[in-house]
């Protein structure tokens, strides 16, 4: 899924998802992402940026949702939940933090 080129709208909730891929099977993680990232739009979500470190040990997603409940609905999506075993078997670790735009260059 391609990242959006849209400008950041600070009025909508934004989240930074950080993935530790240092012990992960990257192909399995990518297969999981291919299943779940397309589900974002159904919950008012959008992937603004998806970046991976050159050593492939970490990946970050900047996500925007139309409402505060969007992330909760996305996390509870039955198709996403069905893909959870794929994420678990990838060996990746994840954390999600709500963020706000501090400044832009």
N, CA, C and O atoms as CSV, one atom per row, in Angstrom:
chain,resi,resn,atom,element,x,y,z
A,1,UNK,N,N,0.848,-1.164,0.000
A,1,UNK,CA,C,0.000,0.000,0.000
A,1,UNK,C,C,0.889,1.220,0.000
A,1,UNK,O,O,1.798,1.326,0.823
A,2,UNK,N,N,0.645,2.130,-0.898
A,2,UNK,CA,C,1.447,3.341,-0.982
A,2,UNK,C,C,1.032,4.323,0.091
A,2,UNK,O,O,-0.141,4.423,0.452
A,3,UNK,N,N,2.005,5.035,0.586
A,3,UNK,CA,C,1.723,6.053,1.586
A,3,UNK,C,C,1.123,7.271,0.907
A,3,UNK,O,O,1.377,7.534,-0.268
A,4,UNK,N,N,0.337,7.996,1.653
A,4,UNK,CA,C,-0.318,9.184,1.144
A,4,UNK,C,C,0.658,10.338,1.028
A,4,UNK,O,O,1.622,10.427,1.789
A,5,UNK,N,N,0.406,11.223,0.071
A,5,UNK,CA,C,1.203,12.436,-0.044
A,5,UNK,C,C,0.450,13.621,0.554
A,5,UNK,O,O,0.866,14.768,0.393
A,6,UNK,N,N,-0.653,13.348,1.241
A,6,UNK,CA,C,-1.479,14.395,1.825
A,6,UNK,C,C,-0.751,15.092,2.959
A,6,UNK,O,O,0.086,14.503,3.643
A,7,UNK,N,N,-1.091,16.365,3.142
A,7,UNK,CA,C,-0.535,17.120,4.268
A,7,UNK,C,C,-1.176,16.641,5.556
A,7,UNK,O,O,-2.300,16.139,5.555
A,8,UNK,N,N,-0.460,16.798,6.645
A,8,UNK,CA,C,-0.945,16.391,7.954
A,8,UNK,C,C,-2.003,17.376,8.426
A,8,UNK,O,O,-1.749,18.580,8.476
A,9,UNK,N,N,-3.178,16.884,8.771
A,9,UNK,CA,C,-4.267,17.679,9.323
A,9,UNK,C,C,-4.219,17.518,10.833
A,9,UNK,O,O,-4.577,16.466,11.362
A,10,UNK,N,N,-3.775,18.562,11.529
A,10,UNK,CA,C,-3.570,18.453,12.973
A,10,UNK,C,C,-4.872,18.357,13.748
A,10,UNK,O,O,-4.839,18.103,14.952
A,11,UNK,N,N,-6.014,18.549,13.108
A,11,UNK,CA,C,-7.299,18.450,13.800
A,11,UNK,C,C,-7.755,17.003,13.960
A,11,UNK,O,O,-8.635,16.720,14.773
A,12,UNK,N,N,-7.178,16.104,13.211
A,12,UNK,CA,C,-7.544,14.697,13.287
A,12,UNK,C,C,-6.503,13.944,14.114
A,12,UNK,O,O,-5.334,14.328,14.128
A,13,UNK,N,N,-6.913,12.879,14.804
A,13,UNK,CA,C,-5.944,12.121,15.604
A,13,UNK,C,C,-4.923,11.406,14.717
A,13,UNK,O,O,-5.260,10.835,13.679
A,14,UNK,N,N,-3.673,11.456,15.160
A,14,UNK,CA,C,-2.558,10.815,14.464
A,14,UNK,C,C,-1.873,9.851,15.422
A,14,UNK,O,O,-1.817,10.082,16.630
A,15,UNK,N,N,-1.353,8.764,14.856
A,15,UNK,CA,C,-0.684,7.754,15.653
A,15,UNK,C,C,0.600,7.337,14.957
A,15,UNK,O,O,0.659,7.250,13.731
A,16,UNK,N,N,1.626,7.083,15.757
A,16,UNK,CA,C,2.867,6.551,15.239
A,16,UNK,C,C,2.970,5.101,15.691
A,16,UNK,O,O,3.034,4.810,16.885
A,17,UNK,N,N,2.984,4.209,14.728
A,17,UNK,CA,C,3.154,2.784,15.014
A,17,UNK,C,C,4.621,2.445,14.768
A,17,UNK,O,O,5.156,2.693,13.688
A,18,UNK,N,N,5.255,1.881,15.778
A,18,UNK,CA,C,6.663,1.485,15.682
A,18,UNK,C,C,6.746,-0.032,15.730
A,18,UNK,O,O,6.136,-0.668,16.589
A,19,UNK,N,N,7.498,-0.602,14.813
A,19,UNK,CA,C,7.640,-2.051,14.716
A,19,UNK,C,C,9.104,-2.428,14.865
A,19,UNK,O,O,9.961,-1.939,14.129
A,20,UNK,N,N,9.380,-3.297,15.816
A,20,UNK,CA,C,10.714,-3.856,15.987
A,20,UNK,C,C,10.774,-5.116,15.134
A,20,UNK,O,O,10.115,-6.113,15.430
A,21,UNK,N,N,11.563,-5.058,14.086
A,21,UNK,CA,C,11.684,-6.173,13.144
A,21,UNK,C,C,13.011,-6.904,13.290
A,21,UNK,O,O,13.357,-7.743,12.458
A,22,UNK,N,N,13.755,-6.589,14.346
A,22,UNK,CA,C,15.109,-7.134,14.492
A,22,UNK,C,C,15.137,-8.654,14.539
A,22,UNK,O,O,16.112,-9.261,14.095
A,23,UNK,N,N,14.098,-9.277,15.061
A,23,UNK,CA,C,14.039,-10.738,15.119
A,23,UNK,C,C,12.900,-11.284,14.255
A,23,UNK,O,O,12.498,-12.438,14.407
A,24,UNK,N,N,12.389,-10.461,13.362
A,24,UNK,CA,C,11.201,-10.835,12.586
A,24,UNK,C,C,11.553,-11.494,11.259
A,24,UNK,O,O,12.623,-11.276,10.691
A,25,UNK,N,N,10.622,-12.298,10.792
A,25,UNK,CA,C,10.652,-12.808,9.423
A,25,UNK,C,C,9.975,-11.722,8.584
A,25,UNK,O,O,8.757,-11.554,8.640
A,26,UNK,N,N,10.764,-10.999,7.818
A,26,UNK,CA,C,10.265,-9.828,7.082
A,26,UNK,C,C,9.185,-10.220,6.069
A,26,UNK,O,O,8.201,-9.497,5.915
A,27,UNK,N,N,9.349,-11.333,5.390
A,27,UNK,CA,C,8.354,-11.757,4.405
A,27,UNK,C,C,6.997,-12.011,5.075
A,27,UNK,O,O,5.959,-11.655,4.517
A,28,UNK,N,N,7.001,-12.615,6.251
A,28,UNK,CA,C,5.751,-12.874,6.972
A,28,UNK,C,C,5.139,-11.566,7.459
A,28,UNK,O,O,3.926,-11.378,7.373
A,29,UNK,N,N,5.971,-10.662,7.970
A,29,UNK,CA,C,5.487,-9.350,8.393
A,29,UNK,C,C,4.872,-8.600,7.213
A,29,UNK,O,O,3.793,-8.021,7.342
A,30,UNK,N,N,5.546,-8.606,6.070
A,30,UNK,CA,C,5.018,-7.927,4.877
A,30,UNK,C,C,3.699,-8.548,4.418
A,30,UNK,O,O,2.808,-7.831,3.962
A,31,UNK,N,N,3.562,-9.864,4.532
A,31,UNK,CA,C,2.305,-10.528,4.167
A,31,UNK,C,C,1.182,-10.069,5.090
A,31,UNK,O,O,0.060,-9.836,4.642
A,32,UNK,N,N,1.487,-9.942,6.376
A,32,UNK,CA,C,0.503,-9.426,7.337
A,32,UNK,C,C,0.098,-7.996,6.969
A,32,UNK,O,O,-1.089,-7.675,6.924
A,33,UNK,N,N,1.069,-7.160,6.712
A,33,UNK,CA,C,0.787,-5.763,6.358
A,33,UNK,C,C,-0.086,-5.672,5.095
A,33,UNK,O,O,-0.974,-4.824,5.009
A,34,UNK,N,N,0.173,-6.536,4.139
A,34,UNK,CA,C,-0.612,-6.541,2.900
A,34,UNK,C,C,-2.076,-6.866,3.170
A,34,UNK,O,O,-2.957,-6.427,2.431
A,35,UNK,N,N,-2.336,-7.622,4.210
A,35,UNK,CA,C,-3.718,-7.970,4.574
A,35,UNK,C,C,-4.410,-6.867,5.373
A,35,UNK,O,O,-5.601,-6.620,5.181
A,36,UNK,N,N,-3.674,-6.203,6.268
A,36,UNK,CA,C,-4.338,-5.293,7.205
A,36,UNK,C,C,-4.314,-3.814,6.818
A,36,UNK,O,O,-5.241,-3.081,7.162
A,37,UNK,N,N,-3.293,-3.365,6.121
A,37,UNK,CA,C,-3.246,-1.941,5.774
A,37,UNK,C,C,-4.415,-1.507,4.892
A,37,UNK,O,O,-4.914,-0.396,5.074
A,38,UNK,N,N,-4.875,-2.324,3.948
A,38,UNK,CA,C,-6.035,-1.915,3.153
A,38,UNK,C,C,-7.319,-1.730,3.977
A,38,UNK,O,O,-8.270,-1.113,3.496
A,39,UNK,N,N,-7.360,-2.249,5.196
A,39,UNK,CA,C,-8.549,-2.122,6.052
A,39,UNK,C,C,-8.662,-0.742,6.706
A,39,UNK,O,O,-9.723,-0.391,7.222
A,40,UNK,N,N,-7.597,0.031,6.690
A,40,UNK,CA,C,-7.607,1.343,7.348
A,40,UNK,C,C,-8.751,2.231,6.867
A,40,UNK,O,O,-9.458,2.829,7.679
A,41,UNK,N,N,-8.934,2.317,5.564
A,41,UNK,CA,C,-9.927,3.236,4.991
A,41,UNK,C,C,-11.339,2.948,5.484
A,41,UNK,O,O,-12.136,3.873,5.643
A,42,UNK,N,N,-11.658,1.697,5.726
A,42,UNK,CA,C,-13.004,1.339,6.197
A,42,UNK,C,C,-13.295,1.903,7.583
A,42,UNK,O,O,-14.448,1.934,8.015
A,43,UNK,N,N,-12.254,2.347,8.276
A,43,UNK,CA,C,-12.413,2.876,9.632
A,43,UNK,C,C,-11.994,4.336,9.723
A,43,UNK,O,O,-11.702,4.849,10.804
A,44,UNK,N,N,-11.971,4.995,8.569
A,44,UNK,CA,C,-11.602,6.410,8.527
A,44,UNK,C,C,-10.120,6.639,8.710
A,44,UNK,O,O,-9.703,7.740,9.069
A,45,UNK,N,N,-9.311,5.610,8.466
A,45,UNK,CA,C,-7.869,5.716,8.648
A,45,UNK,C,C,-7.134,5.876,7.341
A,45,UNK,O,O,-7.627,5.526,6.269
A,46,UNK,N,N,-5.934,6.418,7.464
A,46,UNK,CA,C,-5.085,6.621,6.299
A,46,UNK,C,C,-3.629,6.449,6.714
A,46,UNK,O,O,-3.209,6.951,7.757
A,47,UNK,N,N,-2.871,5.744,5.901
A,47,UNK,CA,C,-1.444,5.594,6.108
A,47,UNK,C,C,-0.763,6.779,5.434
A,47,UNK,O,O,-0.762,6.881,4.207
A,48,UNK,N,N,-0.180,7.681,6.239
A,48,UNK,CA,C,0.489,8.857,5.682
A,48,UNK,C,C,1.925,8.533,5.286
A,48,UNK,O,O,2.404,8.976,4.241
A,49,UNK,N,N,2.604,7.762,6.122
A,49,UNK,CA,C,3.984,7.375,5.854
A,49,UNK,C,C,4.215,5.959,6.345
A,49,UNK,O,O,3.716,5.562,7.399
A,50,UNK,N,N,4.970,5.208,5.576
A,50,UNK,CA,C,5.455,3.889,5.988
A,50,UNK,C,C,6.934,3.865,5.640
A,50,UNK,O,O,7.304,3.857,4.466
A,51,UNK,N,N,7.777,3.854,6.663
A,51,UNK,CA,C,9.221,3.885,6.430
A,51,UNK,C,C,9.887,2.764,7.204
A,51,UNK,O,O,9.457,2.394,8.297
A,52,UNK,N,N,10.947,2.232,6.612
A,52,UNK,CA,C,11.711,1.149,7.241
A,52,UNK,C,C,13.178,1.557,7.260
A,52,UNK,O,O,13.687,2.149,6.308
A,53,UNK,N,N,13.843,1.231,8.355
A,53,UNK,CA,C,15.274,1.539,8.457
A,53,UNK,C,C,16.050,0.743,7.413
A,53,UNK,O,O,15.632,-0.340,7.004
A,54,UNK,N,N,17.179,1.293,6.991
A,54,UNK,CA,C,17.968,0.616,5.960
A,54,UNK,C,C,18.486,-0.737,6.423
A,54,UNK,O,O,18.733,-1.617,5.598
A,55,UNK,N,N,18.654,-0.917,7.731
A,55,UNK,CA,C,19.082,-2.226,8.224
A,55,UNK,C,C,17.898,-3.186,8.398
A,55,UNK,O,O,18.082,-4.330,8.814
A,56,UNK,N,N,16.678,-2.716,8.078
A,56,UNK,CA,C,15.439,-3.492,8.117
A,56,UNK,C,C,15.060,-3.959,9.522
A,56,UNK,O,O,14.291,-4.908,9.676
A,57,UNK,N,N,15.598,-3.294,10.546
A,57,UNK,CA,C,15.329,-3.687,11.924
A,57,UNK,C,C,14.126,-2.973,12.527
A,57,UNK,O,O,13.581,-3.430,13.532
A,58,UNK,N,N,13.707,-1.870,11.938
A,58,UNK,CA,C,12.557,-1.117,12.452
A,58,UNK,C,C,11.730,-0.559,11.302
A,58,UNK,O,O,12.229,-0.290,10.209
A,59,UNK,N,N,10.444,-0.395,11.597
A,59,UNK,CA,C,9.542,0.222,10.624
A,59,UNK,C,C,8.602,1.130,11.397
A,59,UNK,O,O,8.225,0.835,12.531
A,60,UNK,N,N,8.226,2.244,10.766
A,60,UNK,CA,C,7.317,3.205,11.386
A,60,UNK,C,C,6.194,3.534,10.418
A,60,UNK,O,O,6.403,3.664,9.211
A,61,UNK,N,N,4.985,3.667,10.981
A,61,UNK,CA,C,3.829,4.107,10.205
A,61,UNK,C,C,3.258,5.345,10.872
A,61,UNK,O,O,3.040,5.354,12.084
A,62,UNK,N,N,3.017,6.383,10.097
A,62,UNK,CA,C,2.281,7.529,10.597
A,62,UNK,C,C,0.860,7.378,10.062
A,62,UNK,O,O,0.627,7.387,8.853
A,63,UNK,N,N,-0.081,7.239,10.990
A,63,UNK,CA,C,-1.483,6.993,10.648
A,63,UNK,C,C,-2.344,8.170,11.057
A,63,UNK,O,O,-2.088,8.814,12.074
A,64,UNK,N,N,-3.359,8.447,10.266
A,64,UNK,CA,C,-4.341,9.481,10.606
A,64,UNK,C,C,-5.724,8.841,10.540
A,64,UNK,O,O,-6.019,8.053,9.641
A,65,UNK,N,N,-6.564,9.194,11.509
A,65,UNK,CA,C,-7.944,8.715,11.530
A,65,UNK,C,C,-8.893,9.904,11.561
A,65,UNK,O,O,-8.556,10.964,12.089
A,66,UNK,N,N,-10.069,9.724,10.999
A,66,UNK,CA,C,-11.069,10.793,10.954
A,66,UNK,C,C,-11.631,11.094,12.337
A,66,UNK,O,O,-12.101,12.204,12.588
A,67,UNK,N,N,-11.586,10.116,13.235
A,67,UNK,CA,C,-12.106,10.318,14.593
A,67,UNK,C,C,-11.266,9.517,15.578
A,67,UNK,O,O,-10.482,8.652,15.187
A,68,UNK,N,N,-11.438,9.814,16.849
A,68,UNK,CA,C,-10.675,9.127,17.889
A,68,UNK,C,C,-11.038,7.646,17.994
A,68,UNK,O,O,-10.223,6.842,18.447
A,69,UNK,N,N,-12.231,7.285,17.587
A,69,UNK,CA,C,-12.644,5.884,17.682
A,69,UNK,C,C,-12.182,5.050,16.476
A,69,UNK,O,O,-12.308,3.825,16.481
A,70,UNK,N,N,-11.656,5.711,15.462
A,70,UNK,CA,C,-11.233,4.996,14.261
A,70,UNK,C,C,-10.179,3.937,14.518
A,70,UNK,O,O,-10.283,2.823,14.004
A,71,UNK,N,N,-9.168,4.265,15.305
A,71,UNK,CA,C,-8.125,3.292,15.606
A,71,UNK,C,C,-8.701,2.106,16.360
A,71,UNK,O,O,-8.326,0.965,16.089
A,72,UNK,N,N,-9.602,2.350,17.296
A,72,UNK,CA,C,-10.230,1.259,18.049
A,72,UNK,C,C,-11.024,0.348,17.122
A,72,UNK,O,O,-10.954,-0.876,17.238
A,73,UNK,N,N,-11.778,0.941,16.203
A,73,UNK,CA,C,-12.562,0.138,15.254
A,73,UNK,C,C,-11.640,-0.672,14.340
A,73,UNK,O,O,-11.918,-1.834,14.042
A,74,UNK,N,N,-10.549,-0.054,13.900
A,74,UNK,CA,C,-9.578,-0.745,13.051
A,74,UNK,C,C,-8.974,-1.937,13.796
A,74,UNK,O,O,-8.856,-3.027,13.237
A,75,UNK,N,N,-8.597,-1.730,15.039
A,75,UNK,CA,C,-8.000,-2.811,15.829
A,75,UNK,C,C,-8.973,-3.962,16.059
A,75,UNK,O,O,-8.547,-5.104,16.230
A,76,UNK,N,N,-10.270,-3.680,16.065
A,76,UNK,CA,C,-11.282,-4.705,16.305
A,76,UNK,C,C,-11.869,-5.281,15.018
A,76,UNK,O,O,-12.760,-6.128,15.072
A,77,UNK,N,N,-11.383,-4.833,13.871
A,77,UNK,CA,C,-11.892,-5.317,12.593
A,77,UNK,C,C,-11.708,-6.841,12.527
A,77,UNK,O,O,-10.608,-7.338,12.770
A,78,UNK,N,N,-12.771,-7.584,12.201
A,78,UNK,CA,C,-12.675,-9.053,12.155
A,78,UNK,C,C,-11.612,-9.571,11.184
A,78,UNK,O,O,-10.964,-10.578,11.470
A,79,UNK,N,N,-11.421,-8.907,10.052
A,79,UNK,CA,C,-10.403,-9.359,9.108
A,79,UNK,C,C,-8.998,-9.122,9.665
A,79,UNK,O,O,-8.094,-9.928,9.449
A,80,UNK,N,N,-8.824,-8.015,10.381
A,80,UNK,CA,C,-7.534,-7.743,11.009
A,80,UNK,C,C,-7.274,-8.745,12.127
A,80,UNK,O,O,-6.162,-9.252,12.270
A,81,UNK,N,N,-8.299,-9.023,12.912
A,81,UNK,CA,C,-8.140,-9.989,13.998
A,81,UNK,C,C,-7.833,-11.386,13.448
A,81,UNK,O,O,-7.072,-12.142,14.053
A,82,UNK,N,N,-8.420,-11.720,12.314
A,82,UNK,CA,C,-8.150,-13.018,11.698
A,82,UNK,C,C,-6.696,-13.122,11.224
A,82,UNK,O,O,-6.144,-14.218,11.131
A,83,UNK,N,N,-6.087,-11.978,10.928
A,83,UNK,CA,C,-4.693,-11.966,10.477
A,83,UNK,C,C,-3.703,-11.918,11.642
A,83,UNK,O,O,-2.495,-12.009,11.422
A,84,UNK,N,N,-4.185,-11.778,12.859
A,84,UNK,CA,C,-3.310,-11.663,14.037
A,84,UNK,C,C,-2.317,-12.818,14.177
A,84,UNK,O,O,-1.165,-12.575,14.538
A,85,UNK,N,N,-2.716,-14.068,13.906
A,85,UNK,CA,C,-1.731,-15.149,14.002
A,85,UNK,C,C,-0.558,-14.976,13.034
A,85,UNK,O,O,0.560,-15.398,13.331
A,86,UNK,N,N,-0.807,-14.363,11.890
A,86,UNK,CA,C,0.268,-14.107,10.933
A,86,UNK,C,C,1.262,-13.104,11.524
A,86,UNK,O,O,2.475,-13.278,11.403
A,87,UNK,N,N,0.736,-12.050,12.164
A,87,UNK,CA,C,1.615,-11.082,12.820
A,87,UNK,C,C,2.416,-11.769,13.920
A,87,UNK,O,O,3.629,-11.585,14.017
A,88,UNK,N,N,1.745,-12.550,14.739
A,88,UNK,CA,C,2.424,-13.230,15.844
A,88,UNK,C,C,3.537,-14.142,15.328
A,88,UNK,O,O,4.619,-14.199,15.911
A,89,UNK,N,N,3.270,-14.845,14.243
A,89,UNK,CA,C,4.280,-15.762,13.712
A,89,UNK,C,C,5.430,-15.028,13.028
A,89,UNK,O,O,6.481,-15.619,12.785
A,90,UNK,N,N,5.241,-13.746,12.716
A,90,UNK,CA,C,6.318,-12.979,12.076
A,90,UNK,C,C,7.456,-12.681,13.042
A,90,UNK,O,O,8.600,-12.508,12.622
A,91,UNK,N,N,7.147,-12.621,14.335
A,91,UNK,CA,C,8.166,-12.277,15.319
A,91,UNK,C,C,8.348,-10.788,15.513
A,91,UNK,O,O,9.209,-10.373,16.288
A,92,UNK,N,N,7.564,-9.975,14.832
A,92,UNK,CA,C,7.647,-8.522,14.992
A,92,UNK,C,C,6.998,-8.101,16.309
A,92,UNK,O,O,6.098,-8.772,16.814
A,93,UNK,N,N,7.460,-6.997,16.846
A,93,UNK,CA,C,6.863,-6.398,18.037
A,93,UNK,C,C,6.367,-5.010,17.652
A,93,UNK,O,O,6.992,-4.330,16.839
A,94,UNK,N,N,5.240,-4.587,18.237
A,94,UNK,CA,C,4.650,-3.305,17.848
A,94,UNK,C,C,4.265,-2.476,19.055
A,94,UNK,O,O,3.934,-2.998,20.120
A,95,UNK,N,N,4.318,-1.159,18.857
A,95,UNK,CA,C,3.764,-0.222,19.835
A,95,UNK,C,C,3.138,0.925,19.050
A,95,UNK,O,O,3.602,1.280,17.966
A,96,UNK,N,N,2.071,1.500,19.618
A,96,UNK,CA,C,1.361,2.604,18.966
A,96,UNK,C,C,1.228,3.736,19.966
A,96,UNK,O,O,0.836,3.527,21.114
A,97,UNK,N,N,1.561,4.945,19.515
A,97,UNK,CA,C,1.505,6.127,20.354
A,97,UNK,C,C,0.760,7.226,19.624
A,97,UNK,O,O,1.016,7.474,18.446
A,98,UNK,N,N,-0.177,7.898,20.322
A,98,UNK,CA,C,-0.822,9.065,19.727
A,98,UNK,C,C,0.192,10.191,19.690
A,98,UNK,O,O,0.893,10.439,20.672
A,99,UNK,N,N,0.270,10.875,18.553
A,99,UNK,CA,C,1.257,11.942,18.365
A,99,UNK,C,C,0.575,13.201,17.851
A,99,UNK,O,O,-0.565,13.176,17.388
A,100,UNK,N,N,1.303,14.289,17.949
A,100,UNK,CA,C,0.850,15.560,17.391
A,100,UNK,C,C,1.994,16.181,16.615
A,100,UNK,O,O,3.161,15.961,16.940
A,101,UNK,N,N,1.673,16.947,15.605
A,101,UNK,CA,C,2.681,17.614,14.791
A,101,UNK,C,C,3.307,18.737,15.599
A,101,UNK,O,O,2.609,19.621,16.097
A,102,UNK,N,N,4.617,18.697,15.726
A,102,UNK,CA,C,5.344,19.727,16.476
A,102,UNK,C,C,5.733,20.855,15.535
A,102,UNK,O,O,5.493,22.026,15.829
A,103,UNK,N,N,6.328,20.505,14.410
A,103,UNK,CA,C,6.706,21.495,13.414
A,103,UNK,C,C,6.948,20.791,12.092
A,103,UNK,O,O,7.081,19.569,12.040
A,104,UNK,N,N,7.001,21.555,11.052
A,104,UNK,CA,C,7.345,21.000,9.750
A,104,UNK,C,C,8.448,21.863,9.149
A,104,UNK,O,O,8.615,23.030,9.504
A,105,UNK,N,N,9.178,21.271,8.252
A,105,UNK,CA,C,10.306,21.987,7.647
A,105,UNK,C,C,9.872,22.583,6.333
A,105,UNK,O,O,10.670,23.230,5.655
